[in-house]
Amino acid sequence: QVQLVESGGGLVQAGGSLRLSCTASGRTFSIYAMGWFRQAPGKEREFVAAIPWRGYSTYYADSVNGRFTISKDNAKNTVYLQMTSLKPTDTAVYSCAAAGGPRAVWYPSDGNEYAYWGQGTQVTVSS
């Protein structure tokens, strides 16, 4: 099992920045990749960003590309989501997720790829 705990959410004005953190514990050696997803009220969960646990390629949703940056610190078992130029439409509960390995194929934006999920952290962007 892998446990994930997010932090860093909050209330910010449009144009502002926030950094989310997600720290993994447990069987971290089994993690293949980490992702961030978000869900706004009344909407389906959507992919935000992802990164392989042992690589450095990054993947982003079109809606956040150029504004958000995903990164990781393997020594701390932590993945980050730096969010800049925030918009009211970015308001959502943000959750991190871990995909287990090994695997031959990984679809970063598919939530079904991720077996472990954090509890989520609220991000609210005011206009």
Salt bridges, closest charged atoms under 4 A:
GLU46 OE2 - ARG38 NE 2.52
ASP90 OD1 - ARG38 NH1 2.89
ASP90 OD2 - ARG67 NH1 2.74
GLU113 OE1 - ARG103 NH1 2.77
